[in-house]
């Protein structure tokens, strides 16, 4: 197909309007038109997406404790040692102001005394975020009660003297021991925050609140005085959360001693595993 070609010289076109002249508005400037779809797709949709908070799955799941070999743990014991007036560590209720009647009659000073466990996403106090916390109240265990044979004028099943009852908090598997204390046995975290085969770490910092004396005591993982510049590294016990094809689990890490440096095979001095029991030992902060 052939078409005639015409050249129009803008300088020779008449600007007036006559019967034989048609004025055509030719300009050298250009203007982009019909960009509505492009604006909607590239700008509007993008900005709307940026303005809306992302969808987060807030469903939490329950984590079960395991030992270092992947076996289930039935009991976790938190042993607490506090400083007395002479600066020595003591581990019995009678050493921190309690008398026999406080425990025997379950007075409020005993029942309202508790251990607070705070879990952070990091052991760096400058950037860490609080993930969750657990409160464990003082309770008597079967080992804290007098068993036959008992001394004269005493009744089996009554509490031992306060100086013989250790300051510890025992949490147990409710399926194994329904009459035990299960608060703190499980950990809870967001399901979407953990992928299969990729561990997640939480750092636990503990504090003991004594309702008898009104004192609140922060705890550390070492039983010796620590220099101020190193004390911050001795405050945390690390919990390792994992997800497998069979469920969600956690273990109390005995390869962490406060500064991410592995220690001897026996683990740090505040975490030990015995049979199906894990023991975590915590001490009142003592600085040098």
MOWOJO-V510797 format. One record per helix or strand of 3 or more residues. SS is the DSSP state (H for helix, E for strand). FROM is the first residue (numbers start at 1). TO is the last residue. If there is no record, write none. Layout:
<<SS;FROM;TO> <SS;FROM;TO>>
//
This chain:
<<H;36;51> <E;60;66> <E;75;83> <H;93;96> <H;100;104> <H;108;111> <E;114;120> <E;130;137> <H;142;144> <H;162;164> <E;168;172> <E;187;190> <H;191;193> <E;200;210> <E;215;220> <H;228;234> <E;236;243> <E;248;252> <E;271;274> <E;277;284>>
//
